[in-house]
Amino acid sequence: MNINMNLQSKKLELVQLILNTKKPAILARVEAVLKEQSVDWWDKLSPEEKEAIEKGLSEAESGKLIHHEKVMKEARAKYKMD
């Protein structure tokens, strides 16, 4: 059985469970999960967050990176963690 067949089988199984439930709370939870999955995480970000991410990506692409070891060394020194 291939993945598509398994997926179709699972969908049919879930449809049957949904049709048979008499609990509105379950239906509400299923609806919430499905709606949440349809929202792109990028759309949830503020303009400031999007700008910061885009700036970071641009800097990374142009080679303006700081190695993890250097960041950790500076953080340890600043917060006296050694």
Distance bins in CASP14 RR format, pairs under 12 A and 6 or more apart:
PFRMAT RR
TARGET T0000
AUTHOR 0000-0000-0000
RMODE 2
METHOD distances of the structure
MODEL  1
1 7 0 0 0 0 0 1 0 0 0 0 0
1 8 0 0 0 0 0 1 0 0 0 0 0
1 9 0 0 0 0 1 0 0 0 0 0 0
1 10 0 0 0 0 0 1 0 0 0 0 0
2 8 0 0 0 0 1 0 0 0 0 0 0
2 9 0 0 0 0 0 1 0 0 0 0 0
3 9 0 0 0 0 0 1 0 0 0 0 0
3 10 0 0 0 0 0 1 0 0 0 0 0
4 10 0 0 0 0 0 1 0 0 0 0 0
4 11 0 0 0 0 0 1 0 0 0 0 0
5 11 0 0 0 0 0 1 0 0 0 0 0
5 12 0 0 0 0 0 1 0 0 0 0 0
6 12 0 0 0 0 0 1 0 0 0 0 0
6 13 0 0 0 0 0 1 0 0 0 0 0
7 13 0 0 0 0 0 1 0 0 0 0 0
7 14 0 0 0 0 0 1 0 0 0 0 0
8 14 0 0 0 0 0 1 0 0 0 0 0
8 15 0 0 0 0 0 1 0 0 0 0 0
9 15 0 0 0 0 0 1 0 0 0 0 0
9 16 0 0 0 0 0 1 0 0 0 0 0
10 16 0 0 0 0 0 1 0 0 0 0 0
10 17 0 0 0 0 0 1 0 0 0 0 0
11 17 0 0 0 0 0 1 0 0 0 0 0
11 18 0 0 0 0 0 1 0 0 0 0 0
11 34 0 0 0 0 0 1 0 0 0 0 0
12 18 0 0 0 0 0 1 0 0 0 0 0
12 19 0 0 0 0 0 1 0 0 0 0 0
13 19 0 0 0 0 0 1 0 0 0 0 0
13 20 0 0 0 0 0 1 0 0 0 0 0
14 20 0 0 0 0 0 1 0 0 0 0 0
14 21 0 0 0 0 0 1 0 0 0 0 0
14 26 0 0 0 0 0 1 0 0 0 0 0
14 30 0 0 0 0 1 0 0 0 0 0 0
14 33 0 0 0 0 0 1 0 0 0 0 0
14 34 0 0 0 0 0 1 0 0 0 0 0
15 21 0 0 0 0 0 1 0 0 0 0 0
15 30 0 0 0 0 0 1 0 0 0 0 0
17 23 0 0 0 0 0 1 0 0 0 0 0
17 26 0 0 0 0 1 0 0 0 0 0 0
17 27 0 0 0 0 0 1 0 0 0 0 0
17 30 0 0 0 0 1 0 0 0 0 0 0
18 24 0 0 0 0 0 1 0 0 0 0 0
18 26 0 0 0 0 1 0 0 0 0 0 0
18 27 1 0 0 1 0 0 0 0 0 0 0
18 28 0 0 0 0 0 1 0 0 0 0 0
18 29 0 0 0 0 0 1 0 0 0 0 0
18 30 1 0 0 1 0 0 0 0 0 0 0
18 31 0 0 0 0 1 0 0 0 0 0 0
18 33 0 0 0 0 0 1 0 0 0 0 0
18 34 0 0 0 0 0 1 0 0 0 0 0
19 26 0 0 0 0 0 1 0 0 0 0 0
19 27 0 0 0 0 0 1 0 0 0 0 0
19 30 0 0 0 0 0 1 0 0 0 0 0
20 26 0 0 0 0 0 1 0 0 0 0 0
20 27 0 0 0 0 0 1 0 0 0 0 0
21 27 1 0 0 1 0 0 0 0 0 0 0
21 28 0 0 0 0 0 1 0 0 0 0 0
21 29 0 0 0 0 0 1 0 0 0 0 0
21 30 0 0 0 0 1 0 0 0 0 0 0
23 29 0 0 0 0 1 0 0 0 0 0 0
23 30 0 0 0 0 0 1 0 0 0 0 0
24 30 0 0 0 0 0 1 0 0 0 0 0
24 31 0 0 0 0 0 1 0 0 0 0 0
25 31 0 0 0 0 0 1 0 0 0 0 0
25 32 0 0 0 0 0 1 0 0 0 0 0
26 32 0 0 0 0 0 1 0 0 0 0 0
26 33 0 0 0 0 0 1 0 0 0 0 0
27 33 0 0 0 0 0 1 0 0 0 0 0
27 34 0 0 0 0 0 1 0 0 0 0 0
28 34 0 0 0 0 0 1 0 0 0 0 0
28 35 0 0 0 0 0 1 0 0 0 0 0
29 35 0 0 0 0 0 1 0 0 0 0 0
29 36 0 0 0 0 0 1 0 0 0 0 0
30 36 0 0 0 0 0 1 0 0 0 0 0
30 37 0 0 0 0 0 1 0 0 0 0 0
31 37 0 0 0 0 0 1 0 0 0 0 0
31 38 0 0 0 0 0 1 0 0 0 0 0
32 38 0 0 0 0 0 1 0 0 0 0 0
32 39 0 0 0 0 0 1 0 0 0 0 0
33 39 0 0 0 0 0 1 0 0 0 0 0
36 44 0 0 0 0 0 1 0 0 0 0 0
39 45 0 0 0 0 0 1 0 0 0 0 0
40 50 0 0 0 0 0 1 0 0 0 0 0
41 49 0 0 0 0 0 1 0 0 0 0 0
41 50 0 0 0 0 0 1 0 0 0 0 0
41 53 0 0 0 0 0 1 0 0 0 0 0
42 49 0 0 0 0 1 0 0 0 0 0 0
42 50 1 0 0 1 0 0 0 0 0 0 0
42 53 0 0 0 0 1 0 0 0 0 0 0
42 54 0 0 0 0 0 1 0 0 0 0 0
43 49 0 0 0 0 0 1 0 0 0 0 0
43 50 0 0 0 0 1 0 0 0 0 0 0
44 50 0 0 0 0 0 1 0 0 0 0 0
45 51 0 0 0 0 1 0 0 0 0 0 0
45 52 0 0 0 0 1 0 0 0 0 0 0
45 53 1 0 0 1 0 0 0 0 0 0 0
45 54 0 0 0 0 0 1 0 0 0 0 0
46 52 0 0 0 0 1 0 0 0 0 0 0
46 53 0 0 0 0 0 1 0 0 0 0 0
47 53 0 0 0 0 0 1 0 0 0 0 0
47 54 0 0 0 0 0 1 0 0 0 0 0
48 54 0 0 0 0 0 1 0 0 0 0 0
48 55 0 0 0 0 0 1 0 0 0 0 0
49 55 0 0 0 0 0 1 0 0 0 0 0
49 56 0 0 0 0 0 1 0 0 0 0 0
50 56 0 0 0 0 0 1 0 0 0 0 0
50 57 0 0 0 0 0 1 0 0 0 0 0
51 57 0 0 0 0 0 1 0 0 0 0 0
51 58 0 0 0 0 0 1 0 0 0 0 0
52 58 0 0 0 0 0 1 0 0 0 0 0
52 59 0 0 0 0 0 1 0 0 0 0 0
53 59 0 0 0 0 0 1 0 0 0 0 0
53 60 0 0 0 0 0 1 0 0 0 0 0
54 60 0 0 0 0 0 1 0 0 0 0 0
54 61 0 0 0 0 0 1 0 0 0 0 0
55 61 0 0 0 0 0 1 0 0 0 0 0
55 62 0 0 0 0 0 1 0 0 0 0 0
55 64 0 0 0 0 0 1 0 0 0 0 0
56 62 0 0 0 0 1 0 0 0 0 0 0
56 63 0 0 0 0 0 1 0 0 0 0 0
56 64 0 0 0 0 1 0 0 0 0 0 0
56 65 0 0 0 0 1 0 0 0 0 0 0
56 66 0 0 0 0 0 1 0 0 0 0 0
57 63 0 0 0 0 0 1 0 0 0 0 0
57 64 0 0 0 0 0 1 0 0 0 0 0
57 65 0 0 0 0 0 1 0 0 0 0 0
58 64 0 0 0 0 1 0 0 0 0 0 0
58 65 0 0 0 0 0 1 0 0 0 0 0
59 65 1 0 0 1 0 0 0 0 0 0 0
59 66 0 0 0 0 1 0 0 0 0 0 0
60 66 0 0 0 0 0 1 0 0 0 0 0
65 71 0 0 0 0 0 1 0 0 0 0 0
66 72 0 0 0 0 0 1 0 0 0 0 0
66 73 0 0 0 0 0 1 0 0 0 0 0
66 74 0 0 0 0 1 0 0 0 0 0 0
66 75 0 0 0 0 0 1 0 0 0 0 0
67 73 0 0 0 0 1 0 0 0 0 0 0
67 74 0 0 0 0 0 1 0 0 0 0 0
68 74 0 0 0 0 0 1 0 0 0 0 0
68 75 0 0 0 0 0 1 0 0 0 0 0
69 75 0 0 0 0 0 1 0 0 0 0 0
69 76 0 0 0 0 0 1 0 0 0 0 0
70 76 0 0 0 0 0 1 0 0 0 0 0
70 77 0 0 0 0 0 1 0 0 0 0 0
71 77 0 0 0 0 0 1 0 0 0 0 0
71 78 0 0 0 0 0 1 0 0 0 0 0
72 78 0 0 0 0 0 1 0 0 0 0 0
72 79 0 0 0 0 0 1 0 0 0 0 0
72 81 0 0 0 0 1 0 0 0 0 0 0
72 82 0 0 0 0 0 1 0 0 0 0 0
73 79 0 0 0 0 0 1 0 0 0 0 0
73 81 0 0 0 0 0 1 0 0 0 0 0
73 82 0 0 0 0 1 0 0 0 0 0 0
74 81 0 0 0 0 0 1 0 0 0 0 0
74 82 0 0 0 0 0 1 0 0 0 0 0
75 81 1 0 0 1 0 0 0 0 0 0 0
75 82 0 0 0 0 0 1 0 0 0 0 0
76 82 1 0 1 0 0 0 0 0 0 0 0
END
